[in-house]
Each structure stands twice: as structure tokens, then as C-alpha cells.
Amino acid sequence: MIAVGVYHVAYLALTREGREWVRDMWPRWKDAKDFVQNFRHYLTGRSQRPKIARFGYAEKAEYWAVVWGTILMGLTGLMVWFKVGWFGFLPRWAIDIAIAVHFYEAVLATLAIVVWHFYHVIFDPDVYPVNWAFVDGRVSEEFYKEEHALDYEQQFAESDAGEAEAETETESAAEAKKADAD
């Protein structure tokens, strides 16, 4: 787990995609507004669901919980594993606290997976019987448009602008060829 965590941090720091991931995953004020708007939507049914970007507040919360849990489990795990060699300078009660924190973080992570993650992947009525994205990370265009409307609109606008630019270049090239022929 620690090795995968180190690899993930290296990926985030050393690649353009990783830095973009961090930028998109960073919590923003819009996430708090989206949470309130979504809560209002589910509570009253009258307000509109918020438009979510590449990552919504729920995905960001889950990601940062995994980051925090990995750091906590890694540190306390090392403390328990090497309690005599590396951490022998600590009093016994510090190791006992590390054992308790490690245990309860493991319970919390297990419950988060079973309750939160399983709901969103299996039991959510929008994806039932299962969200197949767990296999390859892909979702249908329709699902993405519904769940991440803001990002979908941005990508759609970029692709439309690219297509319009390509058409303009093609027309300009055809006009230049025609002018050369004359």
C-alpha cells in the first residue's frame, strides 16, 4: 500500500495528467454549493440538481479520505511493525495509540467501502444492477452527460470549436487551391 501511495504521488507530481488530476480534484467553494443544492434537491425535489464538473464533491471527498487513510494507515502500520527497531524511542502508550488508530481506521475504511462505495457502484438506482465502470473506468456518454454535465458541456464545446476550426481550415485550403488553379 505504501509503495502504491508513493507511486501515486510521483505520478501526480511528475506527469501533466497527474497535475491536472490534482487541480481537478482540489476542493472548491462550488463543491460546498453543489452539496447544499443537491441536498435541497433530494430533500424537496423542487430544486434542480447541480451541474458537476469532472469530479463532484462526493468523488473528491472519497478520494481525499483515501489519501488521508493511506497516510494514517501507513504511518501507524510502520509504528506497529517496527515498534522496537525504529520507534523504540517512543513510550509504550504511543504504540498502543497507533494500534488503536490503525484498527479503527481499518474499520472506518471497510465501512466506507461497504456502505458508500458499494452503494454508488451497485445499489444506486441510476446504475443498478452495477456500474460497469469498475472494470475499465469508462461510462456511457449518456451517463456522463447526466452525472458530469458541466464537464460534458465543456468537452462538447471544445470538440465543436475544433470541428469548426477544421472546417474553416479545409475551406481555406480549397479556396487557396482554387485561386492557384485560376
TORDREN-966371 format. One record per residue (C-alpha): residue number from 0; residue in three letters; x, y, z. Coordinates in nm, 3 decimals. Each point is the difference from the previous one (the first is absolute). Example, Ala and Ser with C-alpha at 12.3 -4.5 7.8 and 13.67 -1.06 7.14 Angstrom:
BEGIN
<r 0,"Ala",<1.230,-0.450,0.780>>
<r 1,"Ser",<0.137,0.344,-0.066>>
# end
This chain:
BEGIN
<r 0,"Met",<0.000,0.000,0.000>>
<r 1,"Ile",<0.284,0.238,0.083>>
<r 2,"Ala",<0.174,-0.079,-0.330>>
<r 3,"Val",<-0.319,0.069,-0.197>>
<r 4,"Gly",<-0.046,0.324,0.197>>
<r 5,"Val",<0.354,0.111,-0.085>>
<r 6,"Tyr",<-0.057,-0.090,-0.366>>
<r 7,"His",<-0.324,0.201,-0.001>>
<r 8,"Val",<0.171,0.306,0.148>>
<r 9,"Ala",<0.279,-0.030,-0.261>>
<r 10,"Tyr",<-0.262,-0.026,-0.276>>
<r 11,"Leu",<-0.179,0.309,0.131>>
<r 12,"Ala",<0.322,0.200,0.027>>
<r 13,"Leu",<0.185,-0.111,-0.311>>
<r 14,"Thr",<-0.264,-0.026,-0.273>>
<r 15,"Arg",<-0.219,0.261,-0.164>>
<r 16,"Glu",<-0.306,-0.224,0.040>>
<r 17,"Gly",<0.079,-0.044,0.369>>
<r 18,"Arg",<0.024,0.373,0.062>>
<r 19,"Glu",<-0.327,0.048,-0.189>>
<r 20,"Trp",<-0.155,-0.271,0.219>>
<r 21,"Val",<0.105,0.184,0.317>>
<r 22,"Arg",<-0.131,0.331,-0.137>>
<r 23,"Asp",<-0.335,-0.159,-0.085>>
<r 24,"Met",<-0.018,-0.193,0.328>>
<r 25,"Trp",<0.078,0.300,0.222>>
<r 26,"Pro",<-0.306,0.108,0.205>>
<r 27,"Arg",<-0.160,0.328,-0.105>>
<r 28,"Trp",<-0.273,0.226,0.132>>
<r 29,"Lys",<-0.225,-0.133,-0.280>>
<r 30,"Asp",<0.014,-0.344,0.163>>
<r 31,"Ala",<-0.157,0.136,0.319>>
<r 32,"Lys",<-0.271,0.174,-0.205>>
<r 33,"Asp",<-0.057,-0.319,-0.202>>
<r 34,"Phe",<-0.037,-0.199,0.323>>
<r 35,"Val",<-0.264,0.241,0.134>>
<r 36,"Gln",<-0.182,0.012,-0.334>>
<r 37,"Asn",<0.003,-0.379,-0.034>>
<r 38,"Phe",<-0.120,-0.042,0.359>>
<r 39,"Arg",<-0.282,0.245,-0.069>>
<r 40,"His",<-0.086,-0.189,-0.321>>
<r 41,"Tyr",<-0.024,-0.336,0.178>>
<r 42,"Leu",<-0.183,0.146,0.299>>
<r 43,"Thr",<-0.265,0.205,-0.184>>
<r 44,"Gly",<0.017,-0.127,-0.359>>
<r 45,"Arg",<-0.065,0.354,-0.121>>
<r 46,"Ser",<0.349,0.136,-0.061>>
<r 47,"Gln",<0.210,-0.105,-0.295>>
<r 48,"Arg",<0.298,-0.233,0.047>>
<r 49,"Pro",<0.331,0.186,-0.022>>
<r 50,"Lys",<0.218,-0.030,-0.310>>
<r 51,"Ile",<0.304,-0.200,0.101>>
<r 52,"Ala",<0.343,0.043,-0.160>>
<r 53,"Arg",<0.253,-0.280,-0.058>>
<r 54,"Phe",<-0.015,-0.092,0.369>>
<r 55,"Gly",<-0.287,0.080,0.232>>
<r 56,"Tyr",<0.012,0.069,0.372>>
<r 57,"Ala",<-0.074,-0.365,0.085>>
<r 58,"Glu",<0.285,-0.132,-0.217>>
<r 59,"Lys",<0.238,0.258,0.142>>
<r 60,"Ala",<-0.099,-0.087,0.357>>
<r 61,"Glu",<0.054,-0.370,-0.067>>
<r 62,"Tyr",<0.338,0.062,-0.166>>
<r 63,"Trp",<0.132,0.222,0.280>>
<r 64,"Ala",<-0.129,-0.249,0.257>>
<r 65,"Val",<0.208,-0.268,-0.174>>
<r 66,"Val",<0.304,0.230,0.002>>
<r 67,"Trp",<-0.044,0.076,0.369>>
<r 68,"Gly",<-0.067,-0.366,0.080>>
<r 69,"Thr",<0.307,-0.116,-0.193>>
<r 70,"Ile",<0.225,0.244,0.187>>
<r 71,"Leu",<-0.153,-0.095,0.334>>
<r 72,"Met",<0.007,-0.375,-0.064>>
<r 73,"Gly",<0.355,0.019,-0.138>>
<r 74,"Leu",<0.139,0.198,0.292>>
<r 75,"Thr",<-0.175,-0.197,0.273>>
<r 76,"Gly",<0.075,-0.328,-0.179>>
<r 77,"Leu",<0.371,0.084,-0.008>>
<r 78,"Met",<-0.014,0.097,0.367>>
<r 79,"Val",<-0.151,-0.337,0.091>>
<r 80,"Trp",<0.218,-0.201,-0.237>>
<r 81,"Phe",<0.328,0.159,0.110>>
<r 82,"Lys",<-0.094,0.086,0.358>>
<r 83,"Val",<0.332,-0.123,0.139>>
<r 84,"Gly",<0.247,0.087,-0.278>>
<r 85,"Trp",<-0.102,0.341,-0.132>>
<r 86,"Phe",<-0.252,0.114,0.257>>
<r 87,"Gly",<0.164,-0.142,0.314>>
<r 88,"Phe",<0.056,0.354,0.128>>
<r 89,"Leu",<-0.376,0.050,0.037>>
<r 90,"Pro",<-0.180,-0.087,0.325>>
<r 91,"Arg",<-0.220,-0.310,-0.004>>
<r 92,"Trp",<-0.321,0.207,0.011>>
<r 93,"Ala",<0.092,0.162,-0.337>>
<r 94,"Ile",<0.015,-0.344,-0.163>>
<r 95,"Asp",<-0.328,-0.095,0.169>>
<r 96,"Ile",<-0.162,0.312,-0.147>>
<r 97,"Ala",<0.143,-0.088,-0.342>>
<r 98,"Ile",<-0.151,-0.349,0.027>>
<r 99,"Ala",<-0.341,0.144,0.093>>
<r 100,"Val",<0.010,0.264,-0.277>>
<r 101,"His",<0.109,-0.263,-0.254>>
<r 102,"Phe",<-0.283,-0.233,0.104>>
<r 103,"Tyr",<-0.273,0.264,-0.006>>
<r 104,"Glu",<0.121,0.148,-0.329>>
<r 105,"Ala",<-0.019,-0.351,-0.150>>
<r 106,"Val",<-0.356,-0.038,0.129>>
<r 107,"Leu",<-0.092,0.345,-0.134>>
<r 108,"Ala",<0.152,-0.077,-0.342>>
<r 109,"Thr",<-0.184,-0.332,-0.019>>
<r 110,"Leu",<-0.331,0.163,0.090>>
<r 111,"Ala",<0.060,0.278,-0.254>>
<r 112,"Ile",<0.059,-0.259,-0.272>>
<r 113,"Val",<-0.300,-0.212,0.096>>
<r 114,"Val",<-0.244,0.285,0.056>>
<r 115,"Trp",<0.110,0.292,-0.218>>
<r 116,"His",<0.187,-0.163,-0.287>>
<r 117,"Phe",<-0.224,-0.305,-0.042>>
<r 118,"Tyr",<-0.306,0.225,-0.007>>
<r 119,"His",<0.141,0.216,-0.281>>
<r 120,"Val",<0.128,-0.299,-0.200>>
<r 121,"Ile",<-0.277,-0.256,0.056>>
<r 122,"Phe",<-0.310,0.119,0.182>>
<r 123,"Asp",<-0.050,0.353,-0.134>>
<r 124,"Pro",<-0.324,-0.013,-0.205>>
<r 125,"Asp",<0.171,0.198,-0.279>>
<r 126,"Val",<0.257,-0.279,-0.055>>
<r 127,"Tyr",<-0.179,-0.313,0.126>>
<r 128,"Pro",<0.081,-0.290,-0.039>>
<r 129,"Val",<0.362,0.119,-0.022>>
<r 130,"Asn",<0.208,0.290,-0.127>>
<r 131,"Trp",<0.235,-0.174,-0.242>>
<r 132,"Ala",<0.254,0.282,0.030>>
<r 133,"Phe",<0.169,-0.207,0.271>>
<r 134,"Val",<0.135,-0.227,-0.278>>
<r 135,"Asp",<0.170,0.257,-0.226>>
<r 136,"Gly",<-0.088,0.345,0.135>>
<r 137,"Arg",<-0.233,0.085,-0.289>>
<r 138,"Val",<-0.364,0.107,0.009>>
<r 139,"Ser",<-0.251,0.062,-0.274>>
<r 140,"Glu",<-0.024,0.345,-0.152>>
<r 141,"Glu",<-0.359,0.026,0.127>>
<r 142,"Phe",<0.101,-0.084,0.358>>
<r 143,"Tyr",<0.295,0.244,-0.010>>
<r 144,"Lys",<-0.222,0.274,-0.142>>
<r 145,"Glu",<-0.244,-0.049,0.288>>
<r 146,"Glu",<0.250,-0.040,0.284>>
<r 147,"His",<0.270,0.248,-0.115>>
<r 148,"Ala",<-0.197,0.249,-0.207>>
<r 149,"Leu",<0.241,0.290,0.045>>
<r 150,"Asp",<0.301,-0.198,-0.125>>
<r 151,"Tyr",<-0.205,-0.155,-0.280>>
<r 152,"Glu",<-0.112,0.343,-0.120>>
<r 153,"Gln",<0.359,0.128,0.012>>
<r 154,"Gln",<0.132,-0.297,-0.199>>
<r 155,"Phe",<-0.289,0.027,-0.247>>
<r 156,"Ala",<0.072,0.372,-0.049>>
<r 157,"Glu",<0.371,-0.073,-0.054>>
<r 158,"Ser",<-0.076,-0.274,-0.254>>
<r 159,"Asp",<-0.246,0.229,-0.184>>
<r 160,"Ala",<0.262,0.277,-0.009>>
<r 161,"Gly",<0.259,-0.248,-0.131>>
<r 162,"Glu",<-0.235,-0.126,-0.270>>
<r 163,"Ala",<-0.090,0.356,-0.105>>
<r 164,"Glu",<0.371,0.090,-0.016>>
<r 165,"Ala",<0.073,-0.310,-0.210>>
<r 166,"Glu",<-0.285,0.087,-0.239>>
<r 167,"Thr",<0.131,0.357,-0.033>>
<r 168,"Glu",<0.352,-0.128,-0.074>>
<r 169,"Thr",<-0.137,-0.243,-0.261>>
<r 170,"Glu",<-0.204,0.275,-0.167>>
<r 171,"Ser",<0.303,0.234,0.003>>
<r 172,"Ala",<0.219,-0.269,-0.155>>
<r 173,"Ala",<-0.262,-0.069,-0.270>>
<r 174,"Glu",<-0.028,0.373,-0.077>>
<r 175,"Ala",<0.382,0.030,-0.017>>
<r 176,"Lys",<0.016,-0.298,-0.242>>
<r 177,"Lys",<-0.273,0.155,-0.213>>
<r 178,"Ala",<0.181,0.335,-0.004>>
<r 179,"Asp",<0.326,-0.174,-0.098>>
<r 180,"Ala",<-0.178,-0.185,-0.281>>
<r 181,"Asp",<-0.139,0.329,-0.140>>
# end
